[in-house]
């Protein structure tokens, strides 16, 4: 059973000790405690202008804006990781 939070993401425990969280990483990652996850898998937009149904402009930012966007997500994912290899 999914637990849907007010921030708009869903969480599902798929096996003992394994939780799958689906949603906007810019909203979810800041809510997670430091050093609390073994694995963080991200699938960010790749900034190539692909149309996912909301128009190609939704997936295309200026390079410097995209760099800041991805850097902030990567920083947050490193912050929550128990071990960085």
KOLLOTI-373607 format. One line per field, with one value per residue: residue number from 0; residue in one letter; chain; x, y, z of N, C-alpha, C in turn. Coordinates in nm, 3 decimals. Layout:
! residues N
seq: [NUM, ...]
type: [a, ...]
mol: [A, ...]
nx: [X, ...]
ny: [Y, ...]
nz: [Z, ...]
cax: [X, ...]
cay: [Y, ...]
caz: [Z, ...]
cx: [X, ...]
cy: [Y, ...]
cz: [Z, ...]
This chain:
! residues 85
seq: [0, 1, 2, 3, 4, 5, 6, 7, 8, 9, 10, 11, 12, 13, 14, 15, 16, 17, 18, 19, 20, 21, 22, 23, 24, 25, 26, 27, 28, 29, 30, 31, 32, 33, 34, 35, 36, 37, 38, 39, 40, 41, 42, 43, 44, 45, 46, 47, 48, 49, 50, 51, 52, 53, 54, 55, 56, 57, 58, 59, 60, 61, 62, 63, 64, 65, 66, 67, 68, 69, 70, 71, 72, 73, 74, 75, 76, 77, 78, 79, 80, 81, 82, 83, 84]
type: [x, x, x, x, x, x, x, x, x, x, x, x, x, x, x, x, x, x, x, x, x, x, x, x, x, x, x, x, x, x, x, x, x, x, x, x, x, x, x, x, x, x, x, x, x, x, x, x, x, x, x, x, x, x, x, x, x, x, x, x, x, x, x, x, x, x, x, x, x, x, x, x, x, x, x, x, x, x, x, x, x, x, x, x, x]
mol: [A, A, A, A, A, A, A, A, A, A, A, A, A, A, A, A, A, A, A, A, A, A, A, A, A, A, A, A, A, A, A, A, A, A, A, A, A, A, A, A, A, A, A, A, A, A, A, A, A, A, A, A, A, A, A, A, A, A, A, A, A, A, A, A, A, A, A, A, A, A, A, A, A, A, A, A, A, A, A, A, A, A, A, A, A]
nx: [0.085, 0.062, 0.188, 0.084, 0.210, 0.166, 0.338, 0.329, 0.454, 0.502, 0.537, 0.652, 0.695, 0.874, 0.996, 1.129, 1.308, 1.347, 1.259, 1.067, 1.061, 0.878, 0.871, 0.909, 1.234, 1.348, 1.177, 1.150, 1.407, 1.522, 1.373, 1.461, 1.657, 2.006, 2.260, 2.102, 2.017, 2.092, 2.102, 2.047, 1.865, 1.847, 1.658, 1.685, 1.547, 1.688, 1.748, 1.723, 1.524, 1.307, 0.970, 0.748, 0.478, 0.408, 0.508, 0.806, 0.963, 0.947, 1.140, 1.381, 1.630, 1.829, 2.181, 2.334, 2.135, 2.034, 2.265, 2.287, 2.046, 2.076, 2.309, 2.220, 2.043, 2.219, 2.391, 2.210, 2.148, 2.395, 2.420, 2.226, 2.319, 2.454, 2.700, 2.944, 3.073]
ny: [-0.118, 0.215, 0.506, 0.826, 1.145, 1.488, 1.646, 1.543, 1.310, 0.953, 0.673, 0.345, 0.048, -0.211, -0.443, -0.599, -0.349, -0.211, 0.067, 0.235, 0.542, 0.771, 1.056, 1.417, 1.500, 1.740, 1.828, 1.614, 1.512, 1.714, 1.664, 1.433, 1.267, 1.323, 1.097, 0.860, 0.671, 0.381, 0.365, 0.584, 0.646, 0.835, 0.994, 1.233, 1.509, 1.531, 1.755, 1.787, 1.872, 1.707, 1.610, 1.539, 1.536, 1.773, 1.964, 2.048, 2.251, 2.228, 2.049, 2.172, 2.382, 2.678, 2.626, 2.696, 2.721, 2.464, 2.329, 2.428, 2.329, 2.044, 2.014, 2.084, 1.874, 1.655, 1.722, 1.698, 1.425, 1.309, 1.396, 1.247, 0.991, 0.697, 0.588, 0.689, 0.606]
nz: [0.000, -0.091, 0.067, 0.052, 0.063, 0.176, 0.032, -0.217, -0.296, -0.317, -0.101, -0.061, 0.108, -0.007, 0.058, 0.354, 0.513, 0.277, 0.105, -0.133, -0.281, -0.459, -0.655, -0.676, -0.662, -0.578, -0.386, -0.210, -0.122, 0.056, 0.287, 0.399, 0.645, 0.726, 0.616, 0.599, 0.410, 0.216, -0.059, -0.326, -0.598, -0.883, -1.138, -1.317, -1.516, -1.840, -1.982, -2.262, -2.422, -2.471, -2.533, -2.293, -2.282, -2.178, -2.332, -2.511, -2.405, -2.130, -2.063, -2.110, -2.016, -1.964, -1.987, -1.755, -1.560, -1.555, -1.466, -1.200, -1.097, -1.119, -0.967, -0.710, -0.655, -0.664, -0.450, -0.233, -0.252, -0.193, 0.068, 0.208, 0.181, 0.325, 0.267, 0.043, -0.262]
cax: [0.000, 0.138, 0.157, 0.101, 0.231, 0.117, 0.432, 0.299, 0.528, 0.450, 0.636, 0.605, 0.791, 0.859, 1.052, 1.182, 1.424, 1.357, 1.151, 1.070, 0.998, 0.860, 0.824, 0.999, 1.351, 1.375, 1.089, 1.163, 1.539, 1.545, 1.299, 1.523, 1.767, 2.143, 2.318, 1.993, 1.983, 2.201, 2.103, 1.960, 1.864, 1.783, 1.633, 1.646, 1.530, 1.820, 1.764, 1.744, 1.410, 1.210, 0.831, 0.687, 0.336, 0.388, 0.582, 0.950, 1.026, 0.951, 1.262, 1.496, 1.668, 1.961, 2.280, 2.373, 2.021, 2.034, 2.379, 2.248, 1.938, 2.132, 2.403, 2.146, 1.992, 2.333, 2.432, 2.113, 2.161, 2.517, 2.394, 2.146, 2.383, 2.537, 2.834, 2.964, 3.185]
cay: [0.000, 0.339, 0.617, 0.949, 1.256, 1.618, 1.703, 1.489, 1.190, 0.828, 0.585, 0.207, -0.050, -0.322, -0.560, -0.554, -0.261, -0.149, 0.163, 0.300, 0.674, 0.823, 1.193, 1.525, 1.496, 1.872, 1.843, 1.499, 1.497, 1.798, 1.613, 1.309, 1.286, 1.297, 0.964, 0.769, 0.576, 0.306, 0.386, 0.689, 0.638, 0.954, 0.997, 1.373, 1.545, 1.538, 1.886, 1.770, 1.925, 1.602, 1.640, 1.435, 1.562, 1.910, 2.049, 2.028, 2.356, 2.185, 1.971, 2.245, 2.500, 2.729, 2.536, 2.734, 2.691, 2.318, 2.292, 2.458, 2.236, 1.910, 2.021, 2.083, 1.738, 1.569, 1.755, 1.639, 1.278, 1.277, 1.425, 1.141, 0.861, 0.645, 0.561, 0.738, 0.532]
caz: [0.000, -0.097, 0.155, -0.025, 0.154, 0.130, -0.064, -0.349, -0.331, -0.262, -0.039, -0.049, 0.155, -0.102, 0.126, 0.482, 0.503, 0.144, 0.081, -0.263, -0.275, -0.595, -0.657, -0.715, -0.573, -0.521, -0.270, -0.121, -0.063, 0.174, 0.402, 0.446, 0.739, 0.681, 0.631, 0.635, 0.304, 0.155, -0.203, -0.379, -0.744, -0.938, -1.281, -1.341, -1.657, -1.902, -2.045, -2.405, -2.496, -2.505, -2.497, -2.211, -2.274, -2.129, -2.423, -2.506, -2.324, -1.990, -2.044, -2.165, -1.940, -2.000, -1.930, -1.618, -1.473, -1.542, -1.379, -1.061, -1.064, -1.100, -0.855, -0.583, -0.636, -0.631, -0.313, -0.140, -0.256, -0.119, 0.209, 0.270, 0.161, 0.434, 0.215, -0.093, -0.320]
cx: [0.089, 0.092, 0.184, 0.104, 0.183, 0.211, 0.415, 0.382, 0.468, 0.564, 0.575, 0.720, 0.771, 0.918, 1.105, 1.310, 1.442, 1.234, 1.172, 0.994, 0.995, 0.806, 0.932, 1.115, 1.383, 1.288, 1.111, 1.298, 1.564, 1.474, 1.363, 1.643, 1.902, 2.180, 2.216, 1.958, 2.107, 2.213, 2.004, 1.973, 1.786, 1.767, 1.588, 1.612, 1.670, 1.843, 1.792, 1.626, 1.308, 1.070, 0.773, 0.538, 0.305, 0.462, 0.732, 1.021, 1.036, 1.079, 1.383, 1.517, 1.798, 2.063, 2.315, 2.261, 2.014, 2.147, 2.347, 2.142, 1.993, 2.230, 2.332, 2.090, 2.106, 2.384, 2.340, 2.125, 2.288, 2.497, 2.319, 2.213, 2.468, 2.681, 2.841, 3.088, 3.239]
cy: [0.124, 0.435, 0.743, 1.065, 1.387, 1.682, 1.644, 1.370, 1.068, 0.745, 0.447, 0.121, -0.174, -0.452, -0.511, -0.471, -0.193, -0.062, 0.228, 0.431, 0.730, 0.964, 1.290, 1.533, 1.631, 1.898, 1.733, 1.497, 1.588, 1.749, 1.490, 1.341, 1.255, 1.151, 0.856, 0.664, 0.509, 0.334, 0.496, 0.683, 0.757, 0.941, 1.139, 1.397, 1.567, 1.664, 1.877, 1.818, 1.822, 1.641, 1.520, 1.458, 1.702, 2.009, 2.033, 2.132, 2.317, 2.107, 2.042, 2.373, 2.554, 2.643, 2.570, 2.705, 2.541, 2.270, 2.316, 2.358, 2.098, 1.909, 2.016, 1.944, 1.643, 1.596, 1.688, 1.487, 1.233, 1.297, 1.310, 1.004, 0.822, 0.628, 0.612, 0.671, 0.609]
cz: [0.000, 0.011, 0.073, 0.073, 0.092, 0.028, -0.203, -0.389, -0.265, -0.207, -0.024, 0.002, 0.069, -0.049, 0.260, 0.464, 0.369, 0.120, -0.054, -0.250, -0.416, -0.587, -0.700, -0.616, -0.511, -0.398, -0.166, -0.048, 0.058, 0.300, 0.466, 0.535, 0.675, 0.706, 0.664, 0.529, 0.249, 0.006, -0.240, -0.531, -0.796, -1.088, -1.316, -1.487, -1.717, -1.984, -2.194, -2.489, -2.538, -2.455, -2.421, -2.193, -2.223, -2.218, -2.403, -2.419, -2.177, -1.960, -2.105, -2.086, -1.998, -1.927, -1.785, -1.518, -1.448, -1.450, -1.232, -1.012, -1.031, -0.982, -0.721, -0.553, -0.597, -0.490, -0.212, -0.138, -0.183, 0.031, 0.277, 0.263, 0.282, 0.391, 0.073, -0.147, -0.437]
